[in-house]
Amino acid sequence: MLYLPRPDYRLLRKLHGLRLRHLLYPHPGLPAGQGKKHCHQPLEFHFCGRGHNDNAEKLMAQWAAGRERCFYYWKPLEMMPEIYRQADIVLIPSRSTEGTSLAALEAMACGKPVIAGLAGGLSDIIIHGYNGYLIKPTVENLVAAIEDLALNKDKRKLMGRRAREVAVTFDRKIWAERWARVLGEVFR
């Protein structure tokens, strides 16, 4: 998740620590030299979620702790809507398989544009340039997409509204009604 500076700076500082002055620190898996600083305004990166195992979580926590304005933490699922509401942009740069991403739908339901990798079901919910960006997740592509939304508040807000509209069509009640209808027709 990406946080941009706000007038309520003091509150956010208490909640999230220091504000960013530059963008893009390399992910621990990126080759050396790919993490150049590019952006023109303060940003924060929040990595929220569980790793695949304890060692991955430990490495990610160490990596984030060594960088200003990068945060890694875990919150219970019921707190995620609030985490998404506080974010400005949500990044889901999956490079391999991904079904219909619950994280992407939750962020979209909170009115946030999503920058996502071209993987699996993400292209079913994100319409490139309409409610977010679908990209090949390279450093250059991530930087370009983040800068575009970070520097264009009106576009970010418009994409967020559109993201919410799309997410509503994936409502669990609608899904259950459609599946009940399909199953009813198949098993008559």
N, C-alpha and C positions, 0 to 999 in steps of 0.2 A: 504494500500500500504506500501511497505517496502523499505526503502532507505539504501544503504550500503555506507561506506566511499569511497570518490573518491579523486583523485589528486586536483580537483577544490573545495576543502574543504571550502575555504574562501567564494566563491560565494554561495555555498549551505548554509553555516552558515547564511549569510545575508538573504537568502530566507526562510530558515526553522528553524532557531534557533539552539539550542545546538545539538550535536551529541550524539548518544547513546553509552553507555559503556556495557550495558547488555541487554539481551532480556527477555522479556515477563512479562509485567504487566498484572494483571488479568482484564478482562472485568468486568464492574460493575455487571453483572448478574452472575458471577462465584462465587461459594462458597469460603469462606475465606480460605487462605492457598494454593490455586491452582495457584498462580501467582509467582512462584519461578523464580529467575533469572538464566538463563541457558547458554546463549551464550558467545562466546569467542571473539567477535569483536563488534565494535560500530554499532548500527542499529537505525533507526528512524521508528516509526509507524505513518502513516498519515491516519486518518479516514476522508474520503471526501464524503459528501453526506448529504441528508436531513433525519431527523428522521421521525418517523411515526406521531409525533405531537410535539407541542412546548415544552411540558414538557420533552419528551424524548431527544430532542435536548439540552435543558438546562442541564439535568443530564449528558449527554455525554460531553458537553463542560466543565462542572465543573470537571468531572472525568479526562479528558485529561489535563486540566489546572493544576491539582495537581500532575502530573507526568512529569518527565524530558523526553524529546525526544518522547513524544506522542502528536500528534496534531489533532485537530478536526476542520474542516471547511467545507464550502460549496462553490462550484464554479459553474457558469453557464455551461450548457451542452456543449456549443461550446468550452469551455476551457479544457474539460476532456481529449482530445487527448494529450495535453501538460502535464497534470498531469500524465497520464499513461507513457508517454515517459520518464519523470524524475524518475519514480519508477524503482526498480530492480525486485521486485516480487509483484504480486497482490494477495491479500487474499480475497476470497469470501466464507467464512465458513458457508454457509446456512445450517440450520438444519432441515428445513421443506420444504414446496413447493417452487419451483423455476422453471419458464419456461426456455426457451432458454435465458440465461442471456445476456442482452445487455452490461452490465458492463464487463462481462468476454470476450465477443467478441471484445469489444473496446480495452481492455487491450491486448488481443492476437494479434489484428491487429497492435498494437504498438510494437509487438515483445517481450512481457513480458510473462513469465511462470505464470500460475495461480494455486494457491493452493485453492481447492474448496471442499465444503461439498458434500456428496453423496445425492443430492437432485434434484429431477425433471430433467430438461433438461440439467443440467451441465454435466451429463455423455454422452450427445450427442455431446459435443464440446471438452471436455477434455479427453484425452486418458492417463490414469494413467501411469506415468513414461516416456511418450513420449513428451507431450507438457505442462505438469503440473502434479499435484497430486490431486487425488480424495481421500478424507479422511473422516472418521467419526470425526466431529469437536470437539475433546477433547483437553484440554491443552497439554497433552503429544503428541498427533498426530500432532498438529499445531507446537509445538516446534521441533519435529523431522523433519518435512517437511521443515520448515523454515531454520533450521540449515543445512540440506543437501544442499539446494540451496544457502544459504548464504556462505557456506564454499567451494562450488564447482563452481567457476566462469565459467569454460568451460561447465559444465552441464547446468548451468543457461542460458548461451548464446545459447547453442544448443536447449534447450527446448523453448526458446524465438523465435528462428528462426522457429522451427516446429509449434509453436503456431500461428505465422503469416501465415504460409502456410495453416493451418486448417481454420483460420478466413477468408481467401480470398474465400474459397469455400462457405461461407455464405454471399457473396456480395449481396446487395439488388437487383442489376440488374439481377443476376442469379436467385435469389428467384422469382422476378416478372416474368421472362421469363418462369420458370418452372410452376408457378401457372397459367399463361395465357394458357400454353399448356394443363394443366390438365383441366381447366375450359372449354377450347375450345373443348376438347374431350367429356366431360360430357354433354355439352349443344349444341351439333351439331344438 
